[in-house]
Every structure is written in structure tokens, then in C-alpha cells.
Amino acid sequence: MWHARESHNTARPSWSTHSKGPGALLISAGMRIAYFDCFSGVSGDMCLGALVDAGLPLADLVKGLEGLRLRGFSLRSRRVARGALSGTKVDVLVEKGHDRMLNWRDVHRALTAAHLPEPVRDRSLAVFDRLAKAEGRAHRTPATRAQLHEIGDLDSLVDVAGTVLGCHLLGVEALYVSAINVGTGTSKTEHGVLPAPGPATAALLKGLPVYATGPRFELTTPTGAALMATLSAGAGAMPAMTVMSIGYGAGEADPPGWPNALRVFVGETLAPTEFDRVAVLETNLDDMNPQGYDLLIERLLARGALDVTLTPVIMKRGRPGIVLNVLTDPAKVEPMLKVLFAETTTLGVRVQEVARRLLARELTEVATRFGPVRVKVAKAGGRSVKARPEYQDCKRIAEQTGLPLRDVVREVERALRRLRS
């Protein structure tokens, strides 16, 4: 988590990311968040346009970007139509003579010397660090020597720093992103014709939900992908929120009949909860040796399954069977499928992605006559609502002492009650 040490034109705290990788994300009540709806992809100028359209004063953005201490650019904002939508197009106008290509060292030097709020500078550096690594992997060069090609110019530097600064000025505390439309077809680049998304963009989107539809050109640029991959605290369905403003940022292209824009919702969360997306894999089995279930479950859990259940059912023709259900992170669906097809008799697996809501949890320790025991505490509204001793700790104590497991659990629960009283 990162916080600004100064604020600009807002009494709210500056925004922060809470990225913890795959898994649940803590969302506090009343938190100011931004949700980027990438139904037509995402690019740096679309981000700027969406934030300005959502209420960010262009004059404040221009004044804040003076902290870059770079000459040769200006911002222009205008209303445009993209398909059936009306939105804001923000252009970064670069003067002749200031349009040279930059490498990672150039960008790092400029941002390090910039007079920007510390979190804005740090996040902007993180975005370009991710960009440089993706370009390095795509072109097999070290990140520090990577030429940023079509994205390594003053325009892109302003897009990135402006997007991060814009969220800061709006008081955004966490950023979330939808599944990202990457577009279809091919695009012409400095290196020739490449599929959409290009290699660098594809590398940047690893771990994020994506899909491809719409006009046959690249909808998501490397800059847009790097911004979402670096800044988002979570990806998938929109968190429960009270919407305060909505903005539409127009893309450069205007394909016939297609709303080429990025939508952003800015608002406040409703209640403290944990929110994530999980994949559910399910298959029916009626001809498998039940002795194989033990190893099957072990291998699924070893590859990262969150939970595995077996439910007895009556199938067609009255045959008894088993419904096997696997809960996993969406990024781990393929490893789960490999195990299921290798270890079971199934010929098909149903896969779906679902939203999951959880109580906020923390792990604490309770002193008992057996020594410290870990306890999982669930919270709602800032207070503890339930607590459960960790099974493995209780099992270990039962094995060491010879006591029944239920007696150990009761002792831990008594210690918890004494602590609360």
C-alpha cells in the first residue's frame, strides 16, 4: 500500500494500490475507488480523457504536470463522438524537436528529477519499469537498455504521469479494472505487422482477464496495459459502490458503429468486505475407481486449488455418481484441467468464473496452557464477528499431548472467551 504525503486540491487522502496478486482484496467502507471499464480496450490518452470527463479539471492536471519540468508539450481537451457515445478526447501535443525516442534510463532520469507527489512519481516509475521489462522480453534485450519504441516518447510519459496524477487529484484510493478487450486482427509497427495484442502488450496483460471482439485492430496499447497491470488492485466484476461520477475517454480511432472509448466509474465503496473472482470447475463421474480420489485431491491442492469437494448424486439410468467441484484462481484453470483429464475418467469439464464475497479476516495468536495457538478472526463493520482455531495447530497439540482433538479446541475457545471478556 502506498500513500501520498501531500494533497492537491482535495481534502481526501491520495490514492493507493492494494495489489496482493491473485486472491481476495480488502475493500474498506467509504473508500474512494475508480473502476475502469475496458469494453473497447485501454490506452494512455483514453485514461486521461476518462478522468477529465469524470470531473478532473484539465487546468489542475496541466498545473500538476508542470512538476515534470519538461518542455515541449501541452494538453488539449475536446468533446467527440465515438459510435453512439460522447466522450472527452485529451491529446498530448508535442512540439517539433521534442519528439525523440526515449529509453528506460531517459524516463527514469526525468521522473526521478520531477517535482511530483512521491506516490505519483513512484507509481509512474513502476509503470515504466513494467513497460521496459515487457519490451525487453519481447525483443530479447535487458530492461535497462530496452528502447521503448512506439511508447517511448514524451507523449507516453505524459500519458502515464498524467493518469497517475489524475487519480491522485481525484482522491482515488484504489483502482479496479474490468476484463480488457484487446481487439483483433493485426497492426503495423516499427518491427513489421504484428497480431493484436502485440508481444509487449500480451506480456503486460499476464494475470489479467482479457477477451477479443470488435473492429480488427489493436484496442489495448502497451501504455494502457502497463497502467492497468501496475495500478489495479483487482480485476473482474465491479465492486459494490455508490457512483459519484462517470467519465468516457475517447480513443484516437473512430471505427464506424463502434464506441471506441474507455469508461471510468468513480465512487465510494458500500461496506467492508473482501471481493475477488474465482473459477469453478465441475464434472460428473460415475465410472472412476474411488481409490483414485485421494491422490486426485492431493494433486489438485498441490497445484493451487482453493478447495476440492466430492458430492454423491444419482445420475441418469439411476447410476450412483460423484460431482467433483474444484475452486481455483482464474489464472490456474489450465493446470487444474490438466490434472482432471489425466487423473479422472471424465471427457469434459464445466468451467465458469464467479464473483466471491468474503468477510475480512486476520490471523492472530491466543495464549493457551498448550502454548500459542493461531486463530482466524472474521470481521464486519470493524468488529470481530466470529473466530475459529486453526485446525493444524489443534491437531499438532492433540498428537503431542494425546488429548482428544475436541478437548484441545474447547480449551482454545475458552482462552478466546477470556481474552474478549
N, C-alpha and C positions, 0 to 999 in steps of 0.2 A: 504494500500500500504506500502511496506517496501523496504528500500534501504540499500545497503552496505555502510559502512563508509571507506572502503579501497578496493583497487582493486588488482587483482593478474594476472599479465601477459596479461593485456588487458587495452586498453585506453577507452573502452566503459564503461558506467555505469553498475553496477551489476544488476542482475535481480530482479524483484519484482512481487508479485502476486497482482491481482486486483479483487479478488473474491468478488462478491456482491450478491452471491446466484442467484436464478433464475432471468432472466431478461437480459437487454442489458448490453453490456460490452464496455467500451471506449477503442478504439484502436488508438493510435496516429500514424501519418505518420512517417516512418523511424524507427519504434520501432523494436528492435531485439526480435524475438519470436521463440519458439520451439513448433512444433506440433507433438505430439506423436500419431502415427497411430497403434492402438492396435488390428490389424486384427487377431493376434494369442495370445491375452491376454497381460499381462504385469507382470513382476517380477522385483525385485531389481537388479539382475545380468543382466537382459536384458536391463534395463535402463543404467547401466554402460557401457555395450557393445555398445549400440546405440550411446551414447555420444562420446566414444572413436572413433568409426567408423566414426562419423561425423566431426572429426578433433580435439577433445580434446586430447592433448598429454598425454600419460599414465604417463610419468615422472612428469608432472605438477600435475596430480591427486595424485600420490604417495606422492609427496612432501607436497601437501596441507593437505593430511590425516595424516601426521605426527603431525598435530595440535591436533589430538585426544589424543595424549600422551598415547597410549595403545600399549602394546607389544603383540607379538604372532600372527601377521598376515602379509601377503604380497599379492600383486596383480600379476596376470598373465594374459596376453592377447595373444590370438591366433586366426588365421583365421580358420573358419569352414564353412561347408555347412549345410544348413537346407532346405531340399527339393530342389527346384530349385534356392534358394537364397544363396549367400555368405555373411557372416557377421562376426562380431567380438564377440568372447566369452571372457568375463572377469570373471575370477574366483578369489574369495577371499579365499586364502589358510590359514587355521588356524592351528597353531602348537598344538601338543598334550599337554594337560594340560591347554589350554586356551579356551576350547570348552564347558565350563559350561553354563547352562541356566541362563538367566538374568530376573529380574523383572523390573517393571517400575522405581522403586527407583534406581536400579543399572544404568539403562540407563540415567536417569535424572542426576545422580551424575556425570557420565562420560562426558556427553555433556556440563553440566554447567561448568565443570573444563577445557574443551577443549580450546585450543588456535586456534579457527576458526573465520573467519569473523562473525561479530554479526548477520547478516541476515541468514547466513548458520546455525549457532548454533540455532537460534530461530526457523527457519523453520524445522530443524531436530527434535527439541523438539516437535514441533506441530504435526509432522507426528507420532511420537511415542505416543504422548498423544492421538491421534485419534485411534491408534492401541490398546492401553491399554483399552480405553473405549469400543471398539468393542469386545475385548476379555472378558472384564468384563460382557458385556451384554450377550455374547454367553454362558458364564459359570456361570453367576449369582454371580459375585464377584465384590467388589469395584475396580475401575480402578487402584487405588494406590497399591492394593495388587494383581493385576492380574499377573499371570505368563504368559509370552508371548509365551510359548510352542515352536512350531517349528520355530518361528520367533524371539525368544528372545535369540539370541546368538550373538557372535562377528561378524559373517558373516553378519547378517541382519543389525547390527549397522553400519558396513562399507558400506553396500549397500545403506542405507538411507543417511548417511552423504556424501557419495561419489556422489550420484545422485544430491543432493542439491548443493554441492561444484562444481560439473561438470558444472551445468547450470550457476553458478556464474562465473566460469572461462571462459566460452564461451560468457559471456556478455549478456546472455538471460535476457530480461526484463519482459517477460510474457510467461507462458506456457499454451498450449491448448491441449485438448485430444479428440480423436475420440470416437465413440461408442466402448465399450470394449467387446471383445469376452471372455466370462467366461469359455468356454469349456462345456463338457457334461460328463455324467457318474458319477462315484464315485472315491474317493481316500481314501487310508489308512492313518490314523493319529494316534496320541497318544491316542485319545479318541475312536478309532474304525473307521469303514467305514462311510464316510460322503458323501453326494451328492456334486457335483460341481455346483456352488461355495459353500464352507463351510460356516457355520454360521457367523464367523467373517468377512470373505470376503464379504458375502452378505450384512451385516450391513454397511460395509465401502462403498459399492457401491450405497447406497441410494442416490437418486437425480442425478445419472449419467446414461446416456443411455447405455444399455447393450444388448447383444444378445448371443446366444449359437449355435455353429456349430463346425465341425471339429472332431478330434480324441476324444475318450471317456476318457478323464482325465482332471484334473484341469489345465486350461491355465492361469488363473489370480490368483496370490498368495495374501495373506493378505498384504505383504510388498508392492507389486506393486499397489494394490488397495488403500492403505493408501497414497502412494506417489501421485497418480493421484487425489484422493479426496481432499488432502490438498493443493497441489501446483497449480492445474489447475485454470486458470481464466475463462475458459469456456469449454464446451463440445459439440461436434457435428461436423458440417462441418468445413473444414479447412478455416481459414481466408484468405482473399486475401493477397498474399505475394510474394516477389521476393526470390526464394530459393537460398541460398548460399551454403549449404551442406546438404547431406543426409546420414544417418547412419543406419545400421542394427545391432541390438544387438541380438545375438543368445540365445535361451533358452537352458536349460540343456538337455531336452528330444529331441530326434531326431526321431519322428514317420515317418514311410515310406510315402513318397509322400506328406508330409505336411511341409510348410515353417514356422517352429516354430521360429519366430523372431519378434522383435519389431522394427518398423521403425520410425525414427525421422527426421523431416524436420526443418532445422534452416535457418532463413532468416529474411527479413525486410518487414514490412507492407507497403502497397502501398499508402494509403490515409487515412485521418482521417475519421472515421465513427463509427457507433455503429453496432454491429453484435450480433445476437442471433438466437436461434431456437424456433419456436413456433408450437403448434399443431392446426390444423384446423379441426373442427367437423362440419359436414354438413348433413342435412336431408331435404327431401321434405315432406310437409304437405298439405293435401287437404281436411281433414275431421275434423279439430280441431276448436272448438269454439274460435273465435278471442278474446273474452273477457279474455281468459287464457294467452294471450301473455304478458300482463303487469306483472303478478306475475312470469311467467317463466323467463323473462329477469331479474327481480329483484333478483330471487334466483340464477341464473347463475352468475351474477355480485357479489353477496354476497359470493359465493364460489370461487371467484378469477378469473373469466373470464376477459380477457383484453378488449374484445369487443363482442357485440352481434348485428347481423343485420338480418332483415327480408326483403326478396326481392320477390315481386309479380311475378308469372310466369304463363304460360299456360301449363298445364300438359297433359298427354295422355287423349284421348277422349274429348279434348277441355275444361277440367275442370280447373277453376282458382285455383291456389295453392300458397304456400309460400315456399321459400327456406330459411331455418333457418341456419345461419352461426355463429359459435362460435370460437373465437380466444382465446387461453389459453396457459399457460406454459405447456410443455410436462408432467411435474410431476403431473399436475392436471387433466389429461384426465379422470381418473376413477370417481372423484367427478362430473365432468360435465356430464358424461354418466348416472350416477345415476339420476341426475335431469332431463335429457332429457327423459329417459324411464319412469320416474314417472310422469312428468308433461305434456307430449305430447302424441299424438296417434301413434307416429312412432314405427315401428317394426325393424328399422335398422338405423345406423348412420355411415356415411363415416368418417374415421379418417386418417389424414396424417400429417407428420411432415415436415415443410418447413423452409428454411432459410429466415431471415428477415434482411434488411439493413435499418438503420435509420440515420438521421443527429444527430450529437452530440447536446445535449440540456442542458440548465441550467435554473433554476427558479430564477428570480430576482424581485426586487420591484421597482415600479415607484411612485414618489410622485405626487399626483393629488389634486385638490381642494376638493375631497371627502376623502382624506387620502391616505395611501399607498395601491397600487393595485399590486398583483403579475402578472408577465408577463413571459411567456415561450419563451425563445430565442433559436433559432436553429442556429448552426454554421457549417461552412465548410471552410477548409483551414485556420482555426484560426480566422475567422471574422464572424460577425453576418450576416446571410442572410435573416432571417425572424423572426418576433416576433408576439405573439398573447396574448392579455389579457386573464387572467384566467376567464372562464365563471362564476364560482361560486362567485368570488369577485364582478364581474359586476352585477350579479343577486342580490346579497345582497344589493349593493348600490342602485339599481333600486327600490327594495322593500322598503328601508329605506327613499328614497327621493321622490318616486312617479314618477320619471322621466322614460321615455321610455328606454328600455334596449339599443337600438341602440345609443341614445344620450350619455349614460354612456360610451359605447365602443368607440365612437368617441372622447370623452374627454380624455380617456386613450391613444388613438392613437396619439392625439395632444401632450400630455405630452411626449410620446416616441420620437416624431419627434423633440421636443425642446431639449430633452436630447442628441440626436445624432448630432444636429447642433452646 
